[in-house]
Amino acid sequence: MQRDELADFLRRRREAIRPAEVGIADGPRRRTSGLRREEVAMLAGMSVDYVVRLEQGRSSQPSTQLLGALARALRLSDDERDHLFHLAGHQPPPADGVAGMARAGLVRMLDLLGDTPAVVLSDLGEILAQNRMALLLNGDHRGLSGDRRYLVYRWFTEPATRAVRPPEEREHNSRQTVADLRAVAGRRSGDAEVARLVHRLQRASAEFRRLWAEHEVAVRRSDRKTLIHPRVGPLLMDCETLVTPDQRQLLLVLTPADAEARERLELLRVLGTEEFPAGAADASAR
């Protein structure tokens, strides 16, 4: 681990980012054009003290998870992200393992979308990054581990996940989710990660087994769905999906489908972030 070089790199990248690039207002009392340490800590989901120690070269070796969070918070390019990993004494994620970390270009697109909820997902439905409005709409599910990382697993094993969709839409969503997973399994034939997920779902859910046996295949590109938010009520949303060339990551953009949904989304923006009930708006992510 190259502590001094790591400290210098993090400090310079923090100072190079304008607050507006990450959705933070400049404010009249800001004395620097870059981000404050507490803002980096907030964006990365870590303590301010740890950010300070990293920049002063006094920290322990950061984990790959922390490095990924810092890369997203500092909007690093793929090359800069790899450099960060090297300085911290870790191998960067391999080219065929990018599904575990949001691509830098997609993270920048999240920022550009501003008040439009948008999420970066892996092709298996793991949330890799989200902008502020998506956080307000979906809750924060980025820190989940094991099978719970995958929305398809939560949908079929955790009843609270379904509470955000009206009962009349749940069968349709189940079918869409399984058909999309079928397409991923075909595209990634022989992939152990996909095979293990399918196997565990078949053991955990009779509904999944029934739908998987029907062998429906459909890549989810667009959809219209009703999301029942615990604070502002139902929102009718249009969902559009953009995919990377290798189809391993997706940018999901959610826009209100009618005037009522626009008003409720604006109310949610004004209300800001508070504690979300378990499973809040989980199904909006796909």
Phi, psi and omega per residue, in radians:
M1 nan 2.229 -3.126
Q2 -1.718 1.473 -2.963
R3 -1.045 -0.805 -3.082
D4 -1.167 -0.743 3.133
E5 -1.162 -0.694 3.106
L6 -1.091 -0.775 -3.139
A7 -1.066 -0.781 -3.126
D8 -1.142 -0.735 -3.124
F9 -1.108 -0.812 -3.133
L10 -1.107 -0.737 -3.121
R11 -1.123 -0.758 -3.114
R12 -1.220 -0.645 3.113
R13 -1.196 -0.646 3.093
R14 -1.100 -0.754 -3.099
E15 -1.244 -0.342 -3.096
A16 -1.501 -0.214 -3.076
I17 -1.632 2.245 3.038
R18 -1.392 2.427 -3.132
P19 -0.931 -0.655 -3.114
A20 -1.081 -0.447 -3.141
E21 -1.156 -0.415 -3.127
V22 -2.024 0.315 3.049
G23 1.390 0.415 3.126
I24 -1.927 2.266 3.133
A25 -1.177 2.490 -3.126
D26 -1.096 -0.837 -3.134
G27 1.367 2.634 -3.050
P28 -1.300 -0.351 -3.030
R29 -1.810 0.192 -3.121
R30 -1.264 2.210 -3.098
R31 -1.736 -0.081 3.111
T32 -2.313 2.630 -3.127
S33 -1.393 -0.279 -3.121
G34 -1.589 -2.940 3.105
L35 -1.440 2.630 2.980
R36 -1.410 2.788 3.128
R37 -1.079 -0.687 -3.133
E38 -1.154 -0.475 3.097
E39 -1.284 -0.694 3.049
V40 -1.085 -0.758 3.135
A41 -1.052 -0.744 3.131
M42 -1.117 -0.795 -3.103
L43 -1.170 -0.571 -3.088
A44 -1.602 -0.177 3.136
G45 1.243 0.687 3.115
M46 -2.366 3.037 -3.087
S47 -1.356 2.633 3.080
V48 -1.095 -0.679 -3.132
D49 -1.019 -0.682 -3.127
Y50 -1.218 -0.665 3.080
V51 -1.081 -0.739 3.120
V52 -1.064 -0.814 -3.125
R53 -1.123 -0.637 3.079
L54 -1.081 -0.784 -3.091
E55 -1.278 -0.319 3.106
Q56 -1.724 0.050 3.114
G57 1.224 0.483 -3.090
R58 -1.982 0.127 -3.004
S59 -1.547 2.822 2.908
S60 -1.288 2.999 -3.130
Q61 -1.157 2.126 3.127
P62 -1.218 2.588 3.104
S63 -1.299 2.902 3.084
T64 -1.124 -0.535 3.103
Q65 -1.157 -0.750 3.102
L66 -1.142 -0.678 3.118
L67 -1.119 -0.714 3.083
G68 -1.065 -0.722 3.121
A69 -1.134 -0.706 3.096
L70 -1.142 -0.701 3.123
A71 -1.057 -0.719 3.104
R72 -1.194 -0.764 -3.102
A73 -1.099 -0.661 -3.102
L74 -1.601 0.066 3.093
R75 0.940 0.831 -3.128
L76 -1.278 2.535 2.991
S77 -1.237 2.969 3.124
D78 -1.045 -0.702 3.125
D79 -1.171 -0.720 3.122
E80 -1.153 -0.669 3.097
R81 -1.078 -0.775 3.116
D82 -1.090 -0.692 3.110
H83 -1.087 -0.721 3.100
L84 -1.022 -0.793 3.130
F85 -1.083 -0.751 -3.130
H86 -1.101 -0.772 -3.136
L87 -1.073 -0.581 -3.121
A88 -1.482 0.010 3.090
G89 1.474 0.383 3.111
H90 -2.092 2.681 2.975
Q91 -1.360 2.346 3.100
P92 -1.178 2.796 3.128
P93 -1.046 2.406 3.133
P94 -1.144 2.809 -3.100
A95 -1.025 -0.579 -3.126
D96 -1.563 0.149 3.110
G97 -2.039 0.357 -3.071
V98 -1.206 -0.209 -3.140
A99 -1.104 -0.316 -3.140
G100 -1.516 -0.078 -3.107
M101 -2.532 2.248 -3.077
A102 -1.081 2.388 3.099
R103 -1.161 2.520 -3.066
A104 -1.026 -0.711 -3.135
G105 -1.106 -0.640 3.124
L106 -1.230 -0.639 3.097
V107 -1.104 -0.693 3.101
R108 -1.139 -0.613 3.089
M109 -1.127 -0.629 3.061
L110 -0.999 -0.769 3.138
D111 -1.103 -0.737 -3.088
L112 -1.162 -0.470 -3.114
L113 -1.314 -0.237 2.984
G114 0.998 -1.989 -3.067
D115 -1.500 0.171 3.041
T116 -1.669 2.093 -3.123
P117 -1.042 2.302 3.139
A118 -2.611 2.539 -3.041
V119 -2.395 2.467 2.961
V120 -1.755 2.206 -3.102
L121 -2.159 2.661 2.881
S122 -1.335 2.930 -3.122
D123 -1.202 -0.209 3.063
L124 -1.706 0.108 3.044
G125 1.536 0.386 3.048
E126 -1.546 2.226 3.133
I127 -1.285 2.111 -3.109
L128 -1.786 -0.515 3.128
A129 -2.862 2.689 3.100
Q130 -2.694 2.603 3.089
N131 -1.483 3.109 -3.024
R132 -1.058 -0.730 -3.111
M133 -1.176 -0.614 3.066
A134 -1.171 -0.621 3.079
L135 -1.091 -0.748 3.108
L136 -1.140 -0.652 -3.093
L137 -1.387 -0.716 -2.998
N138 -1.700 -0.414 -2.836
G139 1.407 3.040 -3.073
D140 -1.831 1.965 -3.135
H141 -2.071 0.349 -3.065
R142 -1.327 -0.390 -3.054
G143 -1.602 0.164 -3.100
L144 -1.270 2.678 -3.118
S145 -2.267 2.967 -3.141
G146 1.082 -2.628 -3.125
D147 -1.131 -0.390 -3.116
R148 -1.189 -0.216 3.050
R149 -1.090 -0.498 -2.993
Y150 -1.660 2.198 -3.129
L151 -1.050 -0.644 -3.138
V152 -1.066 -0.637 3.132
Y153 -1.217 -0.764 3.137
R154 -1.125 -0.665 -3.110
W155 -1.059 -0.685 -3.067
F156 -1.638 -0.097 -3.089
T157 -2.203 -0.256 -3.093
E158 -2.147 1.841 -3.084
P159 -0.982 -0.553 -3.119
A160 -1.073 -0.493 3.139
T161 -1.091 -0.549 -3.077
R162 -1.446 -0.212 -3.052
A163 -1.145 -0.304 -3.094
V164 -1.577 0.009 3.070
R165 -2.039 2.449 3.097
P166 -1.062 2.576 -3.109
P167 -0.937 -0.629 -3.084
E168 -1.248 -0.231 3.140
E169 -1.757 -0.135 -2.966
R170 -1.245 -0.700 3.114
E171 -1.108 -0.723 3.113
H172 -1.069 -0.759 -3.139
N173 -1.162 -0.670 3.090
S174 -1.035 -0.816 -3.139
R175 -1.115 -0.758 3.130
Q176 -1.083 -0.747 -3.100
T177 -1.109 -0.761 3.138
V178 -1.211 -0.715 3.136
A179 -1.105 -0.647 3.101
D180 -1.188 -0.710 3.095
L181 -1.117 -0.628 3.066
R182 -1.025 -0.751 -3.136
A183 -1.125 -0.716 3.106
V184 -1.115 -0.754 -3.131
A185 -1.086 -0.663 3.091
G186 -1.190 -0.711 -3.126
R187 -1.208 -0.593 -3.120
R188 -1.902 0.805 -3.103
S189 -0.960 2.277 3.141
G190 1.498 -0.035 -3.137
D191 -1.286 2.125 -3.061
A192 -1.144 -0.615 -3.123
E193 -1.085 -0.791 3.141
V194 -1.164 -0.787 -3.120
A195 -1.051 -0.729 3.134
R196 -1.150 -0.714 3.136
L197 -1.097 -0.794 3.125
V198 -1.076 -0.752 -3.134
H199 -1.067 -0.780 -3.112
R200 -1.199 -0.609 3.085
L201 -1.169 -0.701 3.120
Q202 -1.103 -0.613 3.104
R203 -1.281 -0.549 -2.997
A204 -1.568 -0.431 -2.975
S205 -2.406 2.118 3.061
A206 -1.185 -0.615 3.115
E207 -1.108 -0.770 3.108
F208 -1.062 -0.769 3.140
R209 -1.018 -0.741 -3.130
R210 -1.107 -0.811 -3.099
L211 -1.254 -0.632 3.125
W212 -1.116 -0.645 -3.128
A213 -1.167 -0.389 3.137
E214 -1.335 -0.254 3.011
H215 1.000 0.709 3.015
E216 -1.395 2.444 -3.108
V217 -2.276 2.228 3.101
A218 -2.845 2.108 3.063
V219 -1.331 2.236 -3.108
R220 -1.440 1.961 -3.133
R221 -1.933 -0.593 3.112
S222 -2.648 2.752 -3.080
D223 -2.885 2.779 2.959
R224 -2.184 2.236 -3.049
K225 -2.523 2.739 3.055
T226 -1.768 2.196 3.107
L227 -1.919 2.208 -3.141
I228 -1.704 1.779 -3.106
H229 -1.536 2.408 -3.063
P230 -1.157 -0.263 -3.070
R231 -1.919 -0.538 -3.077
V232 -2.101 -0.025 3.090
G233 1.550 -2.865 -3.056
P234 -1.267 2.446 3.067
L235 -2.253 2.205 3.046
L236 -1.521 2.016 -3.005
M237 -2.138 2.464 2.962
D238 -1.650 2.356 -3.081
C239 -2.096 2.165 3.089
E240 -2.066 2.414 -3.076
T241 -2.070 2.223 3.016
L242 -1.943 2.453 -3.075
V243 -2.105 2.656 3.042
T244 -1.289 2.828 -3.087
P245 -0.980 -0.593 3.139
D246 -1.507 -0.009 3.096
Q247 1.088 0.368 3.135
R248 -1.607 -0.341 3.087
Q249 -2.302 2.622 -3.072
L250 -2.296 2.490 2.983
L251 -1.853 1.999 -3.136
L252 -1.794 2.153 -3.125
V253 -2.019 2.242 -3.100
L254 -1.997 2.170 3.130
T255 -2.171 2.530 3.134
P256 -1.136 2.387 -3.065
A257 -1.603 -0.185 3.108
D258 -2.638 3.062 -3.066
A259 -1.121 -0.666 -3.131
E260 -1.105 -0.734 3.112
A261 -1.134 -0.658 3.102
R262 -1.076 -0.759 -3.138
E263 -1.130 -0.719 -3.120
R264 -1.238 -0.596 3.080
L265 -1.173 -0.688 3.093
E266 -1.134 -0.701 3.076
L267 -1.062 -0.722 3.125
L268 -1.102 -0.687 3.111
R269 -1.082 -0.721 -3.119
V270 -1.219 -0.692 -3.113
L271 -1.118 -0.626 3.101
G272 1.396 -2.963 -3.028
T273 -1.504 2.242 2.956
E274 -2.358 -3.031 -3.137
E275 -1.211 2.303 3.125
F276 -1.720 2.434 3.010
P277 -1.094 2.751 -3.135
A278 -1.019 2.283 3.108
G279 1.435 0.084 -3.050
A280 -0.990 2.155 3.054
A281 0.953 0.424 -3.074
D282 -1.040 -0.698 -3.007
A283 -1.298 -0.123 3.107
S284 -1.273 -0.217 -3.053
A285 -1.298 -0.237 3.058
R286 -2.482 nan nan
